[in-house]
Amino acid sequence: MKLQDLVHEKTILPDLQAEDRNAAIIELLDAFVSSGQLDTAVRDTCFDLIRKREQRGSTAFGHGVAVPHAKHSSIDTRLAAIGISHTGVEFNALNKEPVFIIFLLLSPEDRPEEHLDAMEAIFGQLSQQTFRSFLRQATSVEDVVTLLKESDAQAPAS
């Protein structure tokens, strides 16, 4: 799976303004709404689902990265948004460090295998230090799109 197939240019926020986890999630969900990929009512429900998931344990997994995610019955295709914070977001990470890169994933509730495939693709790239480093340095949507294309070209075929 290619990351560029998951992420729409309008859901790439190279200058995330949020300072805490909930605000960051809302900012990314709002990108889905403004891009026309998500209805406002579904946005609110997705926020509640993600917040409940985060209460069970932070989706920040170290290296300044978090991947909050949810499955919802009103979503018919996987959606991903990327937020890059240049100041860091308090995400309740186990290592107590701020998060600088956030991938938000929304998937259809009735197709969990698609959700897992997307998570695998996202984690596969985010586990690479070079990818994280270049992503964190990105200052424009174009920078991020270029990086996604380059990482997809180097990723093993699935």
N, C-alpha and C positions, 0 to 999 in steps of 0.2 A: 504494500500500500504506500502510496506517495503522500507526503505531508501536504504538498501543494494542492492535492485533490480534496483535502479536508478543510483547508484554510482559505477563506475568501479574502481578497485584498482589503475589503471594507471592514474586516474583523481583525485587522492587525493594528495594534495601538503601540507605536514605537516610543511613546512618551506617556506612559500610564501615570495618572495623577494621584491615584489612591495611595493612602498611607497605611491602611489596614486591610485585612483579609476580606471582610464583607464589602467594603467600598470597592475593592479591586474586582471582586466577583460581579458586583452590580455594574461597574464600568464596562466589563467585558460582555455581560449580558445585554447591556444597552447597545453595544456595537452590533450584536445580532439583530436587535429590534430596528436600529437605524438603517441597517443594510437590507431590511425586508425579509430576513430569514426566520424571524421569530415574532410572534404576536406578544403584545404587552402582558396579556393575562397569563400566557405560558411562561413568559419571563419571570413573573412573580412566583409561580409554582416551581419553576426550575431553581430559583434562588432558595426557596424553602428546602427543596431536596438536597441541594448542594450544602446548605448550612447544616442540615441534619447529618449529612455524611461527614462534614468537617468536625462535628461534635463527637463522632466516634473515633476520630484520630485525624490529625492534619494530613493533607495530601502534599505537603511540602516534604520532599525526600532528600534534602541536602543539596549541596553545590549551588545554592541560591535559586532553586527551581521548585515550582509547585504545579500540580496537574489536578485541579478540582474538576469533578465530573459528575454527570447525572444521566439517567435514562428517563424518558418521558413518553407517554402514549401519544401525545400530539406531535411528536417529532418524527418525520418520515425518512430522514437521511442524517447521517452523521454531520455534525457541525463542530468546527474548532475555531477558537479565537486565540490570539497571542497578544499578551501584554508585556511590555518591557518597561521596568521602572529603573530610573537612573539613580534614585535615592534609596530604594529598598522598601519593601512592604512587610509589615509585621504579619506573619502568617501562622504563628503558633508552631513553628517548626521544632522538631525534637532537639535539634542542635542549637536552638535559640537564636539562630542567625536570620537576618532578613532575606526575603525572596526578591529576586530581580527579574526572573523570567516566569511567566505564568501562561500555561496552555490550559484553556477551558474547553472541555469536551462535552458535548451533548449528543446523545444517541437515542435511536428508537428503542422503546421499552421491550418490544417483542422480538428484537434481534440482538441478544446479548453477545453472540459471536462477533458481530460487527463492532461492537463496543470494545471487546477484547483485542480485535485486530488493530483498531485505531490506537488503543493504549499501547500496544506492543510497538507500533510504528513510532509513536511519540517518545516513549521511553528509550527505544533503540537509538534515536538521535540525541536525546537529552543526556544519555549516559556517556556521550563523547565530549570530552573536555574542549576540543577545538570548536565543535558546533556551539556549545554553550558560550564560549568566549566570544566568538564572532557575533552570535545573536545578542549578547549583552552589549556589544559595541554598536549595534545597528541604531541608526538615528532616523531612518525613514522607512516607509512601507516598501519602497523599492529595494532597499538594503535587505530587508527580511525576505522578500520574494526571491531575490537572487540567491540568498543563502539556502532557502528551501529547495529551489531548483538544483543547486549544486549538491546538497545533501541527498536529495532523491536520486540523482544520477550516480552517486557513489554507494547508495544503499544496496544490499543484496536483493535480488528479485525474490518476491514472495509468491 
